[in-house]
């Protein structure tokens, strides 16, 4: 029997992993510029962290979590998202005792049992940020501006920012009654899942991907018509702050996000280039989540970005790292010297390869060409005796004589760049 990866998982091979490394470096760089520090939480948590944090009426909790009992009889769940675990860590480790706001980011794997699709796997990678302790509308704009800057610097275009306000508990109560009344008269047109949502959380119907349900939702009441004065003022100030930052947006009243902990500002960055699952990044404010997990009240806001979808958009915008120098050797004496030279240049910062397969010179040069080495030197007895070798630019064919004992990584790079 051939061993294969479990359904909904994927190997990231060397032809793709360099893109991931590039994006991860860019993420860390931008987060550092914004003053966010990395947090690393466990891959699994006690199940109640997600039941209480994400919401027991969500599809994530009711249908998609990987939950099991450990050998001690405790219910454990592989994390389906990042926010609840970070809030748990924030509370348990007393991060609220430090300087406010607390600004955290993470690069993690998450797990959800759902139908695999393009850009959506059962084990998937997620970049997210969480900010605790700030309630201002300007904070919302700050959080939105971080993924906006990341997408711009990655050269990803045709992305639309959609924003909405889903209000607070007070204004949502009235809206929920209006929404329930609207959908009750159209129950026969809703999909089975949305019929289940109707009395648990009717706002989730607005997030349904079924075309039939989407058509039903077109004339549904809009949350923005039910916002209290405080929530309406907050939303107007968020919009003004985004405009001040030069960030274009569209108000979309259908955006409610899929998890129950959100309130007030919610947002998504959406692309039309990756099919139906076009949301690349989504987030919003969750001011009551610390209380749900047993802590004192504390404002919170964040977002999560699916890296698989981001990679689909990135395409081939990054250059694959290449070997700067291949050292080809002829004879045992030259092979020993080549290994030492290669390691000396590696310590100096160069990317260097040399033969470990006992290939002929012709085969070594063929290999150097195959891996895309930018330059090559051939070392034999005469080169060792003269302490000189010829550096060949593999692209142009130009050759330059170099001293073996004094050659540096900078000299190799200079010779390549001068072509």
Beta strands, then each sheet from edge to edge (+ up, - down):
strand 1: 37-38
strand 2: 44-46
strand 3: 67-69
strand 4: 75-78
strand 5: 102-111
strand 6: 123-132
strand 7: 159-165
strand 8: 250-251
strand 9: 263-271
strand 10: 279-285
strand 11: 300-306
strand 12: 325-329
strand 13: 352-354
strand 14: 375-379
strand 15: 388-393
strand 16: 399-403
sheet 1: 1+ 5+ 6- 11+ 10- 9+ 7- 8-
sheet 2: 2+ 4- 3+
sheet 3: 13+ 12+ 14+ 15- 16+
end
